[in-house]
Structure formats: structure tokens, C-alpha cells
Amino acid sequence: MSNLYDLGLPKTAANHVALSPVSFVERSAEVFGDLPAVIHGQRRYTWRELRDRSARLAAALRALGIGRNDTVSVMLPNTPEMIEAHYAVPALNAVLNTLNTRLDASLLAWQMHHCEARVLITDREFAPTIAPALRLLRDEHGRTPIVIDVADSEYLGAGERLGTHEYEALLAEHEPLARLEGPQDEWDAIAVSYTSGTTGDPKGVVTHHRGAYLNAVCNAATWTMPHFPVYLWTLPMFHCNGWCFPWTVAMLGGVQVCLRKVDAPHILGAMRDHGVDHYCAAPIVHNLLIAAPAELHAGLSDAGPSGAGPSGAGPSGAGPSSAGRKKIRGMVAGAAPPASMIEGMAQLGFDITHVYGLTEVYGPASVAVQRPSWAGESLSDQTRLNGRQGVRYPLQEGMTVRGADDMVETPADGQTMGEIMFRGNIVMKGYLKNPAATEKAFEGGWFHTGDLAVMEADRYVKIKDRSKDIIISGGENISSLEVEDALYRHAAVLACAVVARPDDKWGETPVAFVELRPTAHVTAPELVAHCKSLLAGYKVPREIRFEEIPKTSTGKIQKFALRERARAGAAVAVAVTAPAAVKP
């Protein structure tokens, strides 16, 4: 029965609008239109110009028939075109699919088929991979998307043209949409991102406008980001839509410094030249900066600006002047930051924030919030405290550690293990075309991450193990099952198991334990070459050990024992030529 607060108080266009991060772009173009928005090589765009380019792309895609729930795939590095896709595609209520630029042709074709991509925007650098992917997509799946080629000003190669449209020419043919509107229903899909998942099968993680909006706000709140940050794109935007930072920076009217190549000289040069004050990266990137020659670090603490930040702050409208330069702040995820990294970054004058999350929760969904008292702790204690996965993002409704079977929360004793789970608005809609996996992931009213952890007395969470054997190398998920499947496709392999080995550079790398068939003979380099023919390069085992694999009485491989071997380095080193066959 209606009461007095229900009568005559309806939702209207004046008091209720669906949440979408697209609105951030319109606001910054409206109120900060003259301020710089993008730096890429010699290219510079203000917020008014960036909004105009995004609206032209949206108009062009609409003319190509793209509308609500149509998928637009993009194969792009961190360039202005990638940013524009994050604004234009959601504005049409279409769905953005950012392809991992490190994948092989067959997997790219499968993903584009699975999400029923109608348009592909692709950088010419990737033509050698995209060309066979498009052939597979046509020949094996009967799908032929419209292809738009991007000839980036910073790409020095030629690059084969694959499509019927060229990006800049296409934008020039269309007047910009009057407004980047967003959806009528904030529950509508904004993106589909593929992850190795917990079983090794690719899963299409479908996220929605409401979650993207809220996580973009959370990023700013968690990092206490001010207006007009100067953000450097070291994190690939194909990773969980850049952890929602294309929309976070739009909300704050900041500058996005694009970086086509991620290495220490380019990163540190961009930081020095443009007054960068924020960036995100996996631990390997932070370690690259620590290991860089001292001359590359010169000027980071007192460099003058040259092209980013609010107008009037530097000679080209750049970031803060040398007298008032902000500390560079980095966000790290993918693995707990080691002590050497925290100390090294501190010596560079950087401030590091550790976050944790998954594609299913829009990237980071928890943070090791640094309490004021931590500053007085020893470096070892700071490392331990910062190395935890922490507490939930402010707009994520719940984070817990529970028994996966009984759904009972574990005590906050730092010892009782359970599974990390999330619930709230910053959780995916589900897995595309996979209701069984979606239902399983949401059992008991919580999203199950598959990561085993403990909850400490202050309710900060600390991961202890990975229940589904996913290896995280350089911030990339590697399914051990996928690597094992590749090894099993070699005729000489009788049994194999792949586990993570700690690595100072990559965080983790895959190591393979192999047993050969009787009378079979194969060398470690031959198996590596075999894997390279089937897998993306970062998934290939860095070490192959020919030795007996421990199993249970029922024949199940005991991976926990292999992980101990890999960590302890107790196993025999890689053999150049395989020894005699080992019995299963």
C-alpha cells in the first residue's frame, strides 16, 4: 500500500538519470573544455576537442548501424583512439570489447565470435595477428565484422590496411553527436572483457554502466585524486578497461598521457616531460623504473613541465611547476609488492598504493588503505601491511572471507583460510552466454573470487593461495590448464603439470613438470618451441623440468607439492635433453 512518500513523488527526467561514466566526458568538455585532456607524441587535445572526436566516432559507428547491445571490438595500444572508444561506444549504448594485444589469432577470432563483434577498430601494428584472426573468424565462424584501421602518428611501421574504413577519414566524414547520452538503463552492458577465469576456459565478463560509474568514482576516492591529475597510461587499457581510469580521469578533468611503448626510458621521460603525478602498473613495471639507470631518474623531483595539467601551470599548460611539483603516485596490483620494490620506489620519491581485484569486479575493488600510524612502522612492517589485499573499495558493498561450502565468514584471526568474496554494485552482470558459470560464481549471494585468504584482526584481507591455479605473470593471468593442454599436444608428453614459480621481475612465471612416454625423446627447447607455436609468448613455460610428478592414489596430480618444489628450488635444474622416460 502506498504511503505519503510514494504519492505524487515519481521519478522524472528532472530527478532521475541512469548512472553512466559517459556523463563525466560531457561535464569536463562543458566546464574544462579549454584545458588539456590528451598528450600523445606531438598530438594534443583539449577536453572540448577530445569530446568532439569521441562524438564523431559515435556518429560514425551509429552510421554503420551500431546501437544498443552491439559489440565493438578494439585492438589498440594506449593511444587517443583507445580513449575515444571508451567514450564513444558506451554513448551509443553499445558494448566495448577491448582485445588483449598479446593474444594469438585463434583466440582473438574466438573472442570476437563469442561476443558477436560487429565492428573491429584495429591499429595497423597488429595487422600480422589480426589478418589471420579475421580469416579464422570468417572461415570457421562465418562472421565478418566491419574493420576500421588506425594509422597512429607514433607508429613508425607501415602496417597492412585490413578494413574498408580509415579512422581519421571516418571521423572527418561525420558531424559529432550533439551529446554523448549513455543508456536509459544503467544496468545495460558497457563492456565485455575476456579472462582466463578459474577453469582455463575464456569467459566473457559483462560489466554495466552503473558499476563502471561507481568504480571510476572509487578510484578517485581511494587515491584522493585531485582535480586535473596528470595520468600516465602504463597500464594497458585492454585490462578491465584500464581499471576504469579512462572515466576517472574524465571525471576530474585531468590529462591522459598516452604511451605506446612501456619501458623505463619512455615512462620516466614522460613523467619528467609532462609532470605526471599518477600511474598504474603491475609490479614488473615498477621494478623496471627502480632498475633504470640513474640518469633516467634525473629531473623527476624538480623537472619543469612541458605539456600537461591546468592552463597557466607551465609553459605549455603543463603540470605543476618545479617549485610545487606533486609527488608521483603509483598504484600496483597483480601481486603483493615485495619489500625491495616498496623501498626502491620510496627512494625514487614515489608513493605506492596496493590494490586488489579481478576483471569481474571492474579491476581494483579493494585497497590496502595506508593508515597514518603505518608511517611510524619499520620498513619490514610497512611492507607486510602494504602487501595485504586490504579492505573493500568505499562504494563496494561487501568484501569477506568465507568458507566456500558453508558460506560462514572466517574469524579475523589471520590464520583461518577461506575464499575472498565480494558483493555490491561493483560486481559484473555475469559471464556472457554462460549461465552455469554465472550461477556458480554468485552462489550464496556473493561473488566467489577463487582466491584463498585470511582476515586479520583489523579486517584487512591477505591472500594465502590461489585455489584455481591461475598464474599471474607481469599482471597477466595465465591458466595452468591452458599451458598443460599445449604440452599434452606434443606426442612425447605422457603427463605434465604447470605451476607458478616466484620471479623477481615478473612476480610469477610458469614452470612445467613433465613425464615422457616410454621410449620418447624430446628436449626442453623443443617443448618450449612447441608451446610457442600454440600460446601467446607470455604463457610459455620459462622452465621445463623432466621428473616424476607426485600424484594421489587415484592419480590426481598434487600441485601443492610441485609449488613447494618450484618455490624451494629443490628440483633438478632444466635438462637440455630429456632424461629417460619417467613412469607415471
C-alpha positions in Angstrom: 0.0 0.0 0.0 1.3 3.4 -0.9 2.2 5.9 1.8 2.6 9.7 1.8 6.2 9.4 0.5 5.1 7.4 -2.6 2.2 9.7 -3.7 3.0 12.4 -6.2 6.8 11.8 -6.0 7.6 10.0 -9.2 10.9 9.5 -10.9 11.2 12.1 -13.7 13.8 13.3 -16.2 14.4 16.1 -13.7 15.3 14.0 -10.7 16.5 10.6 -12.0 19.2 9.8 -14.6 20.8 6.5 -15.2 24.4 6.5 -14.0 27.0 6.2 -16.8 30.6 7.3 -16.9 29.9 8.9 -20.3 28.5 11.8 -18.3 31.9 12.6 -17.0 33.1 13.4 -20.5 30.3 15.8 -21.2 30.9 17.6 -17.9 34.7 18.1 -18.5 34.1 19.3 -22.0 31.5 21.7 -20.7 33.4 23.2 -17.8 37.1 22.4 -18.6 36.8 22.5 -22.4 39.9 24.7 -22.8 42.1 22.5 -20.6 44.4 19.8 -21.9 43.0 16.2 -22.0 45.3 14.1 -24.0 49.0 14.1 -24.9 50.4 11.6 -27.4 53.7 12.3 -29.1 53.1 15.6 -30.9 49.4 15.4 -30.6 47.5 17.5 -28.1 43.7 17.6 -27.5 41.8 19.7 -25.1 38.7 18.3 -23.3 36.5 20.1 -25.9 38.5 18.5 -28.7 38.5 15.1 -27.1 34.8 15.2 -26.6 34.3 16.3 -30.2 36.5 13.4 -31.6 34.6 10.9 -29.4 31.3 12.3 -30.6 32.4 12.0 -34.2 33.4 8.4 -33.6 30.0 7.7 -32.0 28.3 9.3 -35.0 30.3 7.2 -37.4 29.6 4.0 -35.6 25.9 4.9 -35.5 26.0 5.4 -39.3 27.5 1.9 -39.5 24.4 0.5 -37.7 25.8 0.3 -34.2 23.3 0.7 -31.4 22.2 -0.8 -28.1 23.9 -4.1 -27.2 26.0 -4.2 -30.4 29.6 -5.2 -29.7 32.5 -3.1 -30.9 35.9 -4.8 -30.5 39.1 -2.8 -30.4 42.7 -4.0 -30.9 44.6 -0.9 -29.8 47.5 0.2 -27.7 47.3 3.0 -25.2 46.6 5.8 -27.8 44.0 8.5 -28.1 41.8 6.2 -30.2 41.6 3.8 -27.3 40.4 6.5 -25.0 37.9 7.8 -27.6 36.4 4.3 -27.9 35.8 4.2 -24.1 33.7 7.3 -24.6 32.0 6.8 -27.9 30.9 3.1 -27.7 29.1 3.4 -24.3 27.5 6.6 -25.5 25.6 4.6 -28.2 24.6 2.0 -25.5 26.8 -0.4 -27.4 29.3 -2.8 -25.7 33.1 -2.3 -25.8 35.3 -5.3 -26.2 39.0 -4.4 -25.6 41.1 -7.2 -27.1 44.4 -8.2 -25.4 47.1 -7.2 -27.8 49.3 -10.1 -26.7 46.9 -12.9 -27.7 47.2 -15.1 -30.8 45.0 -15.1 -33.8 42.9 -18.1 -33.0 41.9 -16.8 -29.5 41.2 -13.4 -30.9 38.9 -14.9 -33.5 37.1 -17.0 -30.9 36.5 -14.0 -28.6 35.2 -11.8 -31.4 32.9 -14.6 -32.5 31.7 -15.3 -28.9 30.8 -11.6 -28.3 29.4 -11.3 -31.8 31.5 -8.3 -32.7 30.0 -6.2 -35.5 32.9 -3.7 -35.8 36.6 -4.0 -35.2 38.8 -1.0 -34.7 42.4 -2.1 -35.1 45.9 -0.4 -35.0 48.0 -1.3 -38.1 50.8 -2.6 -35.9 48.7 -5.6 -35.1 47.8 -6.5 -38.7 50.1 -9.6 -38.8 47.9 -11.1 -36.0 44.6 -9.5 -36.9 44.7 -10.6 -40.5 44.7 -14.3 -39.8 42.3 -13.7 -36.9 39.8 -12.2 -39.4 40.3 -15.1 -41.8 39.6 -17.6 -39.0 36.6 -15.5 -37.9 35.2 -15.7 -41.4 36.1 -19.3 -42.3 35.4 -21.0 -39.0 32.7 -18.9 -37.5 31.1 -17.2 -40.6 31.4 -13.7 -39.1 32.8 -10.7 -41.0 32.9 -7.5 -38.9 33.4 -4.1 -40.3 37.1 -3.2 -39.9 38.3 0.3 -39.2 42.1 0.8 -39.4 44.0 3.2 -37.2 47.3 4.7 -38.5 48.7 6.1 -35.3 51.1 9.1 -35.6 53.5 7.4 -33.2 53.7 4.1 -35.1 56.7 4.1 -37.4 56.0 0.9 -39.2 53.9 0.5 -42.4 51.2 -1.9 -41.3 48.8 -3.6 -43.7 45.4 -2.0 -44.1 42.7 -4.6 -43.4 39.4 -2.7 -43.5 37.3 -0.5 -45.7 37.5 2.5 -43.4 40.4 4.6 -42.0 39.8 6.0 -38.6 40.7 9.7 -39.2 38.9 9.8 -42.5 35.9 8.3 -41.0 35.8 10.8 -38.2 36.1 13.6 -40.7 33.1 12.4 -42.6 30.7 12.8 -39.7 29.5 15.7 -37.6 29.8 15.0 -33.8 26.7 13.8 -32.0 25.0 16.7 -30.1 25.5 14.9 -26.8 27.1 11.7 -25.5 24.0 10.4 -23.8 24.7 7.0 -22.3 21.9 4.4 -21.6 18.3 4.6 -20.4 19.0 1.8 -18.0 22.2 1.8 -16.0 22.1 -2.0 -15.8 22.8 -2.1 -19.5 26.2 -3.7 -20.5 29.0 -1.3 -21.0 31.8 -3.7 -21.8 32.7 -7.4 -22.2 36.2 -8.4 -21.2 37.7 -11.8 -21.5 39.6 -13.5 -18.7 41.2 -16.9 -18.3 38.7 -17.5 -15.5 39.0 -20.2 -12.9 38.8 -23.2 -15.2 41.1 -22.1 -18.0 38.2 -21.6 -20.4 37.9 -18.0 -21.7 34.9 -16.2 -20.1 33.3 -13.0 -21.3 32.9 -10.8 -18.2 30.0 -8.4 -18.8 30.0 -5.2 -16.8 27.4 -2.5 -16.6 27.3 1.3 -16.7 26.4 1.7 -13.0 29.4 -0.4 -11.9 31.8 1.5 -14.2 30.5 4.8 -13.0 30.9 3.8 -9.3 34.3 2.3 -9.7 35.5 5.3 -11.5 34.4 7.4 -8.5 36.0 4.9 -6.2 39.4 5.2 -7.9 39.4 8.9 -7.2 38.2 8.5 -3.6 40.6 5.7 -2.8 43.6 7.6 -4.2 42.3 11.0 -3.1 43.0 12.2 -6.6 42.6 15.9 -7.0 41.1 17.8 -10.0 43.4 17.9 -13.0 45.6 14.9 -12.3 48.3 14.1 -15.0 47.8 10.4 -15.5 50.3 8.2 -17.5 49.0 5.2 -19.3 51.4 2.5 -18.4 48.6 0.0 -17.5 47.1 -1.5 -20.8 43.6 -0.2 -21.3 42.6 -3.6 -22.5 43.0 -4.7 -18.9 39.5 -4.3 -17.3 39.0 -1.1 -19.3 42.1 0.3 -17.8 40.7 -0.3 -14.3 38.0 2.3 -15.2 40.6 5.1 -15.2 39.6 6.4 -18.7 36.4 7.5 -16.9 38.1 8.5 -13.6 40.4 11.0 -15.3 37.5 12.3 -17.3 35.6 12.9 -14.1 38.4 15.0 -12.8 39.2 16.9 -15.9 42.7 15.5 -15.9 45.3 14.8 -18.6 45.9 11.4 -20.1 49.4 10.9 -21.3 49.4 8.1 -23.8 52.3 5.7 -24.0 52.6 3.3 -26.9 55.7 1.5 -25.7 56.1 0.6 -22.0 59.7 0.7 -20.9 61.7 2.7 -18.4 63.1 5.3 -20.8 59.6 6.2 -22.2 57.9 6.1 -18.8 60.5 8.2 -16.9 60.8 10.5 -19.9 57.0 11.1 -20.0 56.9 11.7 -16.2 59.7 14.3 -16.4 58.4 16.0 -19.6 54.7 16.2 -18.7 54.6 16.5 -14.9 53.0 13.1 -14.4 51.6 12.6 -10.9 49.6 9.3 -11.2 50.0 6.0 -13.0 49.0 2.3 -12.5 51.1 -0.8 -13.3 51.9 -4.3 -12.4 54.9 -4.9 -10.1 57.2 -5.6 -13.1 56.7 -2.1 -14.4 57.6 -0.6 -11.0 60.7 -2.8 -10.9 61.7 -1.5 -14.4 61.7 2.0 -13.0 63.8 1.0 -10.0 66.4 -0.8 -12.2 66.6 2.0 -14.7 70.0 3.9 -15.0 70.4 6.8 -12.6 70.5 9.3 -15.5 66.9 8.4 -16.4 65.7 9.3 -12.9 67.3 12.8 -13.2 64.9 15.6 -13.0 61.9 13.7 -11.6 62.0 15.6 -8.4 62.5 19.1 -9.9 61.6 18.8 -13.5 59.7 21.6 -15.0 56.5 20.8 -17.0 56.0 20.9 -20.7 52.5 20.0 -21.7 50.0 18.7 -19.2 47.8 19.9 -16.4 45.8 23.1 -15.8 46.4 26.0 -18.1 48.9 28.5 -16.8 50.7 26.0 -14.7 53.6 25.7 -17.1 55.0 26.9 -20.4 52.6 24.7 -22.4 49.7 24.4 -20.0 51.7 21.7 -18.2 51.6 20.1 -14.8 52.9 21.7 -11.6 55.9 23.9 -11.7 59.3 22.6 -10.4 58.8 24.6 -7.2 55.5 22.9 -6.4 55.6 19.6 -8.2 53.4 16.9 -6.7 54.8 13.5 -5.6 54.4 10.8 -8.2 51.8 8.3 -7.0 51.7 4.7 -8.4 49.0 2.1 -8.0 50.2 -1.5 -8.0 48.1 -4.7 -8.4 48.6 -8.2 -9.7 50.9 -9.4 -6.8 51.8 -8.3 -3.4 54.6 -5.6 -3.7 57.9 -7.0 -2.4 60.0 -5.1 0.1 62.6 -4.3 -2.5 60.0 -2.6 -4.7 58.5 -0.5 -1.9 61.9 0.6 -0.7 63.1 1.3 -4.2 60.1 3.3 -5.1 60.4 5.3 -1.9 64.0 6.1 -2.8 62.7 7.5 -6.1 60.2 9.6 -4.2 57.2 7.7 -5.4 54.2 6.9 -3.2 52.7 3.4 -3.9 49.2 2.2 -3.2 48.4 -1.5 -3.3 45.0 -2.6 -4.6 43.4 -6.0 -5.4 40.7 -7.1 -7.7 39.6 -9.1 -10.8 38.0 -8.4 -14.1 34.7 -9.5 -12.6 34.9 -6.5 -10.2 36.0 -3.9 -12.8 39.6 -4.2 -11.8 40.6 -3.0 -8.3 37.9 -3.5 -5.7 39.9 -3.5 -2.5 42.8 -1.4 -1.3 45.5 -1.6 1.4 44.4 1.7 2.9 47.5 3.2 4.5 46.6 4.4 8.0 48.6 7.3 9.4 50.1 5.1 12.1 51.9 3.0 9.4 54.3 5.8 8.7 56.0 5.1 12.0 56.5 1.4 11.4 59.7 -0.2 10.2 60.2 -0.8 6.5 59.6 -4.6 7.0 56.3 -3.9 8.9 55.2 -1.3 6.2 55.9 -3.9 3.6 53.8 -6.5 5.4 51.0 -4.1 5.9 51.0 -2.7 2.3 51.4 -6.2 0.9 47.9 -7.2 2.0 44.9 -7.1 -0.3 43.2 -4.8 2.2 39.6 -3.6 2.6 36.8 -3.1 0.2 36.5 0.0 -2.0 34.2 2.6 -0.5 31.4 2.0 -2.9 31.7 -1.8 -2.9 29.0 -3.1 -0.5 30.8 -6.1 0.8 34.2 -7.9 1.0 34.5 -11.0 3.1 36.5 -14.2 3.6 34.1 -17.2 3.9 34.1 -21.0 3.6 33.2 -21.7 0.0 31.0 -24.6 1.1 29.3 -23.4 4.2 29.4 -19.6 3.4 30.4 -18.9 7.0 32.7 -15.9 7.5 36.1 -16.9 8.9 37.2 -15.4 12.1 39.5 -12.3 11.9 42.4 -14.2 13.3 45.0 -14.1 10.5 45.1 -17.9 10.4 41.7 -19.4 9.3 41.6 -19.6 5.5 38.6 -19.0 3.3 37.7 -17.6 -0.1 37.7 -13.9 -0.8 34.2 -12.8 -1.9 32.6 -9.5 -3.0 29.1 -8.2 -3.3 27.6 -4.9 -4.4 27.2 -2.6 -7.4 30.8 -3.1 -8.5 30.3 -6.7 -9.5 29.8 -7.9 -13.0 26.4 -8.7 -14.6 27.8 -12.2 -15.2 29.6 -14.3 -17.9 28.4 -13.9 -21.4 26.5 -17.0 -22.7 27.5 -19.0 -19.7 24.6 -19.0 -17.1 26.1 -22.1 -15.3 29.4 -20.3 -14.6 27.5 -17.1 -13.6 25.3 -19.0 -11.2 28.3 -20.8 -9.7 30.2 -17.5 -9.3 27.3 -16.0 -7.4 26.5 -18.9 -5.1 25.2 -17.8 -1.7 24.7 -14.2 -2.8 28.4 -13.4 -3.1 30.9 -13.3 -6.0 33.5 -16.0 -5.4 37.0 -14.9 -6.5 38.7 -18.3 -6.2 41.4 -16.7 -4.1 42.1 -18.2 -0.7 42.9 -15.8 2.1 42.8 -15.0 5.8 41.2 -11.9 7.5 43.5 -10.2 10.0 42.4 -8.6 13.2 41.9 -5.2 11.6 39.8 -6.9 8.9 42.4 -6.4 6.2 42.5 -9.4 3.9 45.7 -11.3 3.0 45.8 -13.8 0.1 47.5 -17.1 1.0 47.0 -19.2 -2.1 45.2 -19.4 -5.4 42.5 -22.1 -5.4 42.3 -22.5 -9.1 46.0 -22.4 -10.1 45.9 -19.2 -12.1 49.4 -17.9 -12.6 49.8 -14.1 -12.6 52.9 -13.0 -14.6 53.6 -9.4 -15.2 49.9 -8.6 -14.3 48.6 -11.1 -16.9 46.5 -14.1 -15.9 47.9 -17.4 -17.2 45.8 -20.5 -17.0 47.9 -23.5 -16.0 45.3 -25.8 -17.7 45.8 -24.0 -21.0 49.6 -24.4 -20.8 49.2 -28.0 -19.8 46.9 -28.6 -22.8 49.5 -27.2 -25.1 52.2 -29.5 -23.6 49.9 -32.5 -23.9 49.5 -31.9 -27.6 53.2 -33.0 -28.0 53.4 -36.7 -28.8 56.2 -37.3 -26.3 54.4 -36.0 -23.3 52.8 -38.6 -21.0 51.9 -36.3 -18.0 52.6 -32.7 -17.1 51.7 -30.1 -14.6 52.3 -26.3 -14.7 52.6 -24.2 -11.6 53.8 -20.7 -10.6 57.4 -20.1 -9.7 58.3 -16.8 -7.9 60.1 -14.4 -10.1 61.7 -11.1 -9.1 60.9 -9.5 -12.4 57.5 -10.9 -13.4 56.1 -11.7 -10.0 55.4 -15.3 -11.1 56.4 -17.3 -14.2 55.1 -20.7 -15.3 57.3 -23.8 -14.7 56.3 -27.1 -16.3 56.9 -30.6 -14.8 56.9 -33.2 -17.5 56.9 -37.0 -17.7 57.6 -38.6 -21.1 56.1 -41.6 -22.8 58.2 -44.7 -22.8 61.0 -44.6 -25.4 60.0 -41.0 -26.3 62.7 -38.4 -26.6 62.4 -34.6 -26.6 64.5 -31.7 -25.4 63.4 -28.8 -23.2 64.0 -26.3 -26.0 61.9 -28.4 -28.4 59.0 -28.4 -25.9 59.3 -24.6 -25.5 59.2 -24.1 -29.2 56.2 -26.4 -29.4 54.4 -24.2 -26.8 55.4 -21.1 -28.6 53.5 -22.4 -31.7 50.3 -22.7 -29.6 50.4 -20.0 -27.0 50.9 -16.3 -26.6 54.6 -15.7 -25.6 54.0 -14.7 -22.0 52.2 -18.0 -21.4 55.1 -20.2 -22.5 56.9 -22.0 -19.6 60.2 -20.3 -18.6 61.5 -23.6 -17.3 60.7 -27.3 -18.0 61.7 -30.0 -15.6 61.7 -33.6 -16.5 61.0 -35.5 -13.3 58.4 -37.6 -11.7 55.1 -35.8 -10.8 53.6 -36.6 -7.4 50.1 -38.0 -7.5 47.4 -39.2 -5.2 46.3 -42.8 -5.0 43.6 -42.0 -7.5 46.1 -40.5 -10.0 45.4 -36.8 -9.2 48.4 -34.6 -9.6 49.4 -32.9 -6.3 50.1 -29.4 -7.4 50.7 -28.1 -3.9 53.8 -30.3 -3.8 55.0 -29.0 -7.1 54.5 -25.4 -6.0 56.7 -26.2 -3.0 59.4 -27.6 -5.3 59.2 -24.6 -7.5 59.5 -22.2 -4.6 62.3 -24.0 -2.8 64.3 -24.7 -6.0 64.8 -28.2 -4.7 64.1 -29.9 -8.1 66.7 -30.8 -10.6 67.5 -27.9 -13.0 66.2 -27.8 -16.6 67.7 -30.5 -18.7 69.0 -29.6 -22.1 68.0 -33.1 -23.3 65.2 -35.0 -21.6 66.3 -38.0 -19.5 64.9 -41.4 -19.8 61.1 -41.7 -19.5 59.7 -41.4 -16.0 56.9 -43.7 -15.1 53.6 -42.1 -14.1 
